[in-house]
Amino acid sequence: MAVQALIPFLVAMMLLTGVCNTLLTKFQDLQCVRHCDDPDPSKHAHFEQPVIQTAQMFIGEMGCWLVVGGVWLFNRYYTKTNGNSEAAYAPISDASTAVDTPEPEVNDNNQAGDEEEGNGMDGGAPTKVEDEGRLPLTGWRTMLLALPATCDIAGTTLMNVGLLFVAASIYQMTRGALVLFVGLFSVVFLKRKLGWYKWFALFVVVLGVALVGLAGIVEGDGKVPDISDGKSDGHALMIMGKNIELKHVASTLVKRAGEVATDSAVLNTLIGIMMIAGGQVFTATQFVAEESIMEKYALQPLKVVGWEGIFGFLVTVIGMIILHFAVGRTEKGRYGYFDANEGLREVGENRTIVMTSILIMISIGGFNAFGLAITRNISATARSVIDTCRTLFIWIVSLGLGWESFKWLQLLGFAVLVYGTFLFNDLIRPPLQKYWSRPAKSTTEALLPEAPPPEHT
């Protein structure tokens, strides 16, 4: 009963921390850091430091060790107080949820479910591994997690750059392309087999992301830019029963297409979407690397996140120093993404950025902790559904804050994206399934649309 009572709380907190993470990151991007007193808003310089934001994410991941340590202290204190080792902190999950389950679930990192005694949030001492002979991931073996952490750095930084150019909802929806790359990489590197409807689902996901991207390049009122050139030479397009000069319309379309292609706002949106989609390639590589490691070694998921936070932060800091001296100190690199001095100055002198940085760290740590608890006590597919709801909430809040305008095309793209994701994760029946024999139970593990830390993870 205690488990059932906690589930609504876990779901609500995962939604809250996930929504806050993305919105706070976008809010941080909108903060003015230079020329803020200039009456011309176009001359205001905003906070554009994706590398520092990546470091913030890893600090938040390292915060998972606070949860592990807190649970360990609670176990030790509770045991000493009661004088009975059996009275130690009971895992959230019961015997029917995880520990003795024959088929391991997949968490947000596509890792096999933790098979140690306790649950994903249990920070107690290591216990006996009870799954198919996996070795404990301890000692030098923890260095293996540096590889997925490095992929996380590349993916998160690219997505942070992309978020500078697009609205928060488009950013979050474009991240839905992750399921495509994870599916492809699982076939190529993990030798998985996907049924035909899984491939169809991946095609639907691509279509949904394309529609969302197209919605991002339309005008603010949700309409495609007017193709009219403003001239009235007798060849204009007439609607009410008048002749249509197709040749003129075609030439006008070509002309306007060139104008749209050179429009800076459209180019920025395209660059942002490409950056975010490119980040999904690295995130998918991270997922595959993690799963490959966790097939051989066993470690509690929360500790996996904590170790990746440590490795990721160290590599990010080293990279920041190298890139600052190589690029940031140059004339062209000044005030750019790799100017560490300017970035740290902007953080230190702007109280709003400091507060949002702290909140982002807390939200990413909480998102991982609550997400892993949901994966452990409900299922990986349940976490997938909740994360989809997070995207919807981010869109609604962005509309309410006036950061973007409503677009029907974006709504259509989101609906197609959700359908493809749910179909891939076996949450809905494949089309025309009743017209063929019932297929054998799929051995393909559900692949989630998002990874934990990139969660602005």
N, C-alpha and C positions, 0 to 999 in steps of 0.2 A: 504493500500500500504506500510505503514511503517513496518508492520509486515512481509510482504513478502520480503522486502529489508533486514531485519535483519536476516532472516532464514539462508542464506548462511554463514553469519558471525558466527552465533551460532554453526552451524555444523562444520565449520572449526576450531573454538576455542575448541570445545569439542574433536575433533580429535587430535589437537595439544597438549592440556593439558593431555589427556589420554595417548597418545604415550609417551610424555615426562615423565610422572609419572613412568611408568614401566621401561623405559630405564634408567632413572636417578637412580632408586633404584638398578637396576642391575649394573650400572656403579659404584655406591657407594660400592656395595659388592666386586668389583674388586680392590678397593684401598688397597695398601700395608700399614700396620700400624706398623709392627715390622720386624726386621731382613731384612730390605729392601736393605741393602748394601751387603748382602751375594750373591756371584756369582751363587749359586745354587738356581734357582727359586722355587724349591720344598720346600725350607725352609722359603720362604716369608710367613708372616702371614697377612691375609687380614681382612678387616672390616667385622666382623660377629656379628652384634648386632641387631637381629630382634625385640627385645623388644623396643629398642630406636627408631627403624624405625616405630613401631606401635605408639609410642608417637608422632612422627613427623606427622603421618597421622591425629591424633586427633587434633593436633594444626592447621593443615590445615583445618579441619572441623570447628573448632572454628572460623576460618577466615570468615566463612559465615556470622557471626554477623557483620563484617565490611560492607558487602554488604547490609544487612538489615538496619544497622545504616546509611549508605550512602544514601540509597533510602529515608529513613525517613527524613534526613536533606534536601535532595533535594525537597521532597514534601513540607516541612515546609517553606523553603526559597522561592520556586516557588509560593506557595500560598500567602505568605506575600507580595511578590513583585507585584503580579497581583491583590491582594486584592479580590480574588474570590476563594472560596473553590472548585468551579467546575473546576478551571484551574489547579488543582493539577495534579501531574504526572499521565499520563494515562497508564494503564497496557499495556504490549506488546500484550496480547491476546485481541481479539475483542469479541463481543457478541456471535459470532458463534463458538468460539473455546473452551471455558471452563466454564465460570461462570454459565451459564444457561443450560449447557449440562445435559440431564437427566441421562445418564450413566457415572459415574465417571471413569476417566482413571486411570491407574496404573503407578506410577512413578518407578524409579530405586529401591526404597525400597519396591515396591509392596504395597504402601500406596494408599488409595483412593485419587483421585485428590482433590486439595485444593478447598473448596467451599466458601471461604471467598471472599469478593469483592477484586479485584486486581488479580495479578498473582503470580506465585511461587517465583518471585524475588522481590515482593513488600514488603518493610519493614515497611510500615506505621502502624498506630495504628490498633488494632484489630477492626474488623467490624462485623456486624451481620452475623451469620452463617445461610446459606440459604439451607442447605441440610437436610436430613431426621432427624432432631432433634438432631444432634450430639452436645455434650457439648464442650465448649472451653477447650482446654488443657492448663490450667493455674494453678498457685499456686502449691500445693503439688502434683497435678496430673502429673506434668512434671517429677516427680521421676519415673514414669512408664517407661520412656525412658531409664532408667539405665539398664533394662533387655536386650533390643536389643543391647545397647552399650557394655555390658559385652560379649555378643555373638560375637560382632564385634571384640573385643579384642582377643578372642581365635582364631577366623577365620583368622584375619589378621596376627597374630603372626605365626600361623602355615604356612600360605602362604609365609611369609617372610623367614621362615626357609627353606621351599621348594625351594624358588628362589635361595638360596645359592648353590643348588646342580644341577640345570637344567638351560638350556638356557632360555632367556627371552620369546622367542616365544612359547616354550613348556609350560612354566609357564602360559602364557596367554591362550593358547588353552585348557590346562587342566582345567582351571577355567570354561570352557564351561559346565563342569559336574554340575554346579550349577542348571541349569534348571531341571535336573533329581531330585535332592533333593527337590527343591521348589515344583515341581509337586507332588512328593510323600507326602510331608508334608501337602500340601494344601488339599489332599484327606483325610489324616488321622486326621488332627487337625481342618481344616476349613470346612470339610465335602463337599468339591467340588466334582464334577463328571467329569471324563475325558472320552471322546469318544475313540473308539478303535484306531483311527488313532493318537490320542494324546499319547497313550501308545506305539504305533509303533514309533512315533517320539522320545520318551524317549529312546527306545531301540537303535535307530539310533545314538542318542547323545552318549550313552555309547560305541557303536562300534567306533564312531569317536575318542572319548577320548582314547580308548584302542589302536587304530592305532597310535595316536600321541605319546602315552607312549612307544609303541614298537619302534617307530622311534627314541625315545630318548636313547634307549639302544644299537642301532647299532653303528658301528664304524664311525669315523669322515668322511670317504669318502662316507658314505651313503650305505654301503654294510654290510650285515650280516657277522660276523666273519667267517673266513675260517674254515671249519670243518676238513681240512687235518691235520694230526699229523706230517707231514714232513718226514715220514718214507717211504721207498720204499721196501716193502717186498713181492711184487707180488700180494698183495691183494688190491691195491689201486683202486679207482674208475676210470674207463676208459670211455671215451666218444665216440671215433671214432670206433664203431663196436666191442669193446672188452667186455669181460665178466664183469659183475658187481657182486662183492661179497657183497651181501646185508647184510650178517651177520657182516662182517667187518665194513661196513658203519654204521650199527646200533650201534655197539659198539663204533665206533669213535664219532658218534653223542652224545651218552651218556657221553662219556669222555669230549668232548668239552663243553657240556651243564654244566657239573660240573665246568669246568674252567671258563666259562662265569659267572656262578652264584657266584663264589668267587672273581671275578674281582672287585676291589674297585670302579672303575668308574661306572660299571653297578649297583652295590649296591647303590652307591650314587644317581644315577639317579632314581632308584626304590624308595629309601627313599624320595627323593624330590617330586616325583609324588604322593606318598601316603600322604605326608604332605599336599600338595596342595589340593588333593581330600578330605582329612579329613577336611581341612579348609572350604570347601564348605558346609559341614554338619552344621557347626556353622553359616555360612553366611545364609544358607537357614532357620535355626532356627530364625535368626535375622529378616529375611523378614516376616516370619509367625507371629512373635511377634509384629512387627511393624504394620502389616495389622490388626491384632486383636485389637490393641490399637486404630488405626485410624478409625476402624469401629464404635467406640463409642465416640471418641473425635476428634475435629477439630483443626488443626494447620497448618500454612503455611509450605510446605515441606522444605524450606530453613531454617526455624527456627527449624524444627525437626532435621535436620543435625547439626545445631549449638548446640542444647541441647545435642545431642548424643556426639558431640565433647567434651563438657565440662565434662559430666559424664565419658566418655571413658578415657579422659586424667587423671582425678583424680584417677580413679581405676587403671590405668596403673602405675602411679607414686607410689601409695601405694603398688601395687604388686611388683614393682621394688625394693622398699626399703626392703620389707619382704624377697623376694627371694635373695637379695644381702646378707643379714645377715644370711640367712638359708643355702644358697648354694654358692653364689659368693665369700664369704670370705674363704671358705674351700680350701684345697690344690687342690682337684680335680676340684673345680668350678672356679679356677682362670683362667682368660682369656676366660671364657666360656660365654654363652649367658646371664647369670645372674650376671656377674661381673660388677656392675654399675660403680664403680670407673674407671675400665679400659675402659669401653665404653665411659664414659664422657671424659676421657683423650684423647682417640682416636679422638673424635669429636672436642675437643678443640684445639688439636695440629696439626690437618691436615686441611689446608685451603680448599682443594678440597672437603673434607667431609662436612665442614661447608657450602660451597656454594651450594653443591648438596642438603643438608638438607633444606636450604631456598627455593630452586627451587622446591623441592618435596612438601613442604607445600603449596607453591603458586599454583602448578599444581593440587594438590588434591582439594584445595578450588575452583579453577576455573573449574575443571572437574565437580564438584557437581553443581555449579551455572549454568553453560552452559547446563549441562545435564537436570537439572530440568526445565530450560527455554524451552528446546526442547520438553520435555514431556508435558509441559503445552501448548505450542503453536502449536505443530504438533501432536505427538501421542507417546505412550509408545513403540509401535512396531517400529516407526521410530528411536527411540533411540536404540533399539535392533540392528537394521541394522547398524547404525553408529558405535556401539560398536564392531560389527563383523568386520567392516572395520578397526577399530583400531588395532585389532589383526593382520590383514594382513599387515598393515603399520609397526607394531613392528617387524614382521618377516622380512620384506624387509630391514628395517634399520639395524637389527642385522646381516643379511647377508652382507650388505654393509660395516659394521664395522669390519667384520671378526670374530665376536663373535661365529659364528656357521657356519656349512656347509649345503648346500642344500641337502635335502633328499626327494626323490619322495614319500616315504611312509608317511612322515609328511604332504606333500601336499595332498595326498589322505585322510589322517585322518582329515585334516582341512576341505576339501570339504564335507566329510560325516558329520562332526560336524555342518557345516553351514547349510546343508540340513535339518538335524534334528531340529536345532533351528528354522529355517524359517518355517518348517512344523508345529512345535508346536505352533508358534505364528501366524499361519494362513496366512502367507505371500505367500505360494505357495499351490497349490491344492493337496490334498491327493491322493496317487496312486489309480488307478482304480475307482475314484469317479464317473465317468460317467456310471458305470455299476450298480449302485444302486440308489435308490431314493434320492433326495436331502435332506440331514439331516437338522433338525431344527437348527436354529442359536445357536451356542454354547454360553453358559453362562460363560464359563471359561475365566477368564481374562488372557491376555497375560502375560507370565512370562519372565522376562528379564534374560539374561545370566550373569549379574554381578551387584553387588552392587556398590553404589557410592563410599564410602571411601576406602574399601579395594582395592581399585583401586590403585595400584602402577603403588587401587586401583588403 
